[in-house]
Amino acid sequence: MYRVADACGAKEITLSGKTPAPPNPQISVTSLGHHRRVKTRVFERNDEAAKALREEGYALIAVEITDDATCYADFKYPDKVCLVMGNEVNGVYGSVLAECEAAVFIPMTGKGRSINVHVAAAVVAFHVLFAQPGQAQT
C-alpha cells in the first residue's frame, strides 16, 4: 500500500485498528522503503480515524462492494478525498462504512468477486489522480 501511496502522491496513509504499522518489519520489506516517503498516522480505533479525517475536511469514500456502491469510474470524487480500504478478508467494516459518504466498487468480469486491497487502492487512486484533473489531494 505504501508503494501505491507514494506512486500516486498521497499525502499520508492513515492506519487504524489491527493494521500493522511501521516499524513492523513486514512493512519495510514489502514497501521497499516507500514507507519512509509517505507520512503515516495511526489510530487505535477505526471510528477515531474517521472522525479525525472528517474534521480535517476529508470526504471518506469506501472502496467496497455494497448494495448502493457506484462504479469507481462513474463517481464524482470531492476535491479532498480519503479512500477507505478494508482488510483482505472482511473488507470495510460496517461501522466504518456508516462513517463514509459513499462507496465505490470496481467491476469484475471474471469469476472472482474482488481483487487484492492494494490493487484496488491503486486502480481507484490513479483514477482519481488522472481521470479527474484538479484533484489536489488523494
C-alpha positions, -999 to 999 in steps of 0.1 A, spaced: 0 0 0 29 24 7 42 19 -28 8 28 -43 5 58 -20 39 71 -29 34 64 -66 2 85 -67 14 113 -44 -8 106 -15 -2 129 14 -4 102 40 -16 67 49 -39 66 80 -39 32 97 -64 21 124 -74 -10 143 -53 -41 139 -35 -29 108 3 -33 111 22 0 113 58 10 110 83 -1 123 67 -35 117 94 -54 97 69 -67 71 62 -31 61 98 -23 54 102 -54 33 70 -50 12 72 -13 8 108 -13 -4 114 19 16 83 38 3 70 39 39 97 64 46 84 88 20 47 87 29 35 101 62 18 76 84 -8 84 111 -20 56 134 -53 55 153 -61 27 178 -98 28 168 -114 30 133 -140 55 145 -113 78 158 -96 78 125 -128 85 106 -137 114 129 -103 130 127 -103 128 89 -138 142 86 -129 171 110 -100 179 86 -124 182 57 -118 149 40 -147 131 23 -145 94 33 -151 72 2 -151 34 8 -137 12 -19 -161 -17 -12 -188 -38 -27 -221 -27 -12 -257 -26 -25 -256 11 -31 -220 15 -43 -212 33 -75 -187 22 -101 -155 39 -93 -152 53 -128 -186 70 -127 -183 85 -92 -176 123 -89 -149 125 -62 -147 155 -39 -115 177 -41 -103 164 -7 -109 127 -5 -98 98 17 -101 64 1 -112 39 28 -98 5 23 -108 -26 43 -89 -58 50 -84 -87 27 -109 -110 44 -137 -88 57 -135 -57 36 -146 -24 52 -163 -30 85 -200 -19 87 -192 6 114 -166 22 92 -189 22 61 -215 41 82 -189 69 86 -183 71 48 -201 95 25 -202 69 -3 -189 36 -16 -173 28 -49 -167 -6 -65 -145 -20 -92 -165 -41 -117 -153 -77 -120 -157 -97 -152 -140 -129 -141 -152 -154 -116 -138 -136 -86 -158 -111 -67 -129 -88 -58 -92 -81 -61 -64 -76 -36 -68 -45 -14 -36 -28 -26 -45 -34 -62 -80 -19 -57 -64 11 -40 -41 16 -70 -70 13 -95 -91 39 -77 -63 62 -66 -49 65 -101 -83 71 -115 -89 99 -90 -54 113 -99 -56 112 -137 -92 109 -147 -103 139 -127 -80 168 -133 -77 192 -105 -78 165 -78 -53 181 -53 -54 155 -26 -59 118 -25 
